[in-house]
Amino acid sequence: MSIQQQPAPLTGQHFLFVPGPTNVPYQVLNAIHRPMEDHRAPDLPAFTLPLFEDLKKIFQTTTGQVFIFPSSGTGGWEAALQNTL
């Protein structure tokens, strides 16, 4: 087997204490192998509904309304600006 055909070593096995690529723990690797949830899926509201109460606790508000915006930060700013004009 040539060098190019050898499988890459699994991450998370060794401790690497230099700047650059970091080893990823196996729990994280297993978690990212799950399929991504579609933000338009019919079961997503049931999944995200409990997050709103948790976000209120994080932002220390009981009367404010929190939002989950399916976009980048730039998309959120653009939507906020467009809705104020």
C-alpha positions in Angstrom: 0.0 0.0 0.0 1.5 3.4 -1.0 1.4 6.4 1.3 -1.4 7.9 -0.7 -3.6 4.8 -0.3 -3.2 4.5 3.5 -6.2 5.6 5.5 -5.8 8.7 7.6 -5.3 8.2 11.3 -8.4 8.8 13.4 -8.5 12.0 15.3 -8.9 12.2 19.0 -6.3 9.5 19.7 -3.3 11.7 20.6 -2.7 14.9 22.4 -1.3 17.6 20.1 0.0 20.7 21.9 0.9 22.9 18.9 -1.1 25.6 17.1 -3.0 24.4 14.1 -5.4 21.5 13.5 -6.8 20.2 16.8 -7.8 16.7 17.6 -11.6 16.3 18.0 -13.0 14.0 20.7 -14.9 10.9 19.6 -18.1 12.2 21.1 -18.0 15.3 18.9 -17.1 13.2 15.8 -20.1 10.9 16.4 -22.4 13.9 17.0 -21.5 15.5 13.7 -22.2 12.3 11.8 -25.9 12.7 12.4 -28.0 14.2 9.6 -28.6 17.9 9.9 -32.1 19.0 10.8 -34.0 21.0 8.2 -35.3 24.3 9.5 -38.4 23.8 7.4 -39.1 20.3 8.7 -42.5 19.8 10.3 -41.0 18.4 13.5 -38.6 21.2 14.1 -41.0 23.5 16.1 -41.4 20.8 18.8 -37.6 20.5 18.9 -36.9 24.3 19.2 -39.8 25.3 21.4 -38.0 24.4 24.7 -35.0 26.5 23.5 -37.0 29.7 23.9 -37.3 29.4 27.6 -33.7 28.5 27.9 -32.7 31.5 25.9 -34.8 33.7 28.2 -32.8 32.4 31.1 -29.5 33.0 29.4 -30.5 36.6 28.5 -32.0 37.1 32.0 -35.4 38.2 30.7 -38.9 37.2 31.7 -40.9 39.7 29.6 -38.7 40.0 26.5 -39.2 38.0 23.4 -36.3 35.9 22.0 -35.8 34.9 18.4 -34.0 32.1 16.6 -33.1 33.3 13.2 -32.0 30.7 10.6 -29.3 32.8 9.0 -25.9 34.2 9.5 -25.3 37.2 11.7 -25.2 39.4 8.7 -28.6 38.0 7.6 -30.0 38.8 11.0 -28.7 42.4 10.8 -30.1 42.8 7.3 -33.5 41.5 8.3 -33.6 43.9 11.3 -32.6 46.9 9.2 -35.1 46.0 6.4 -37.9 45.7 9.0 -37.2 49.1 10.5 -37.5 51.0 7.2 
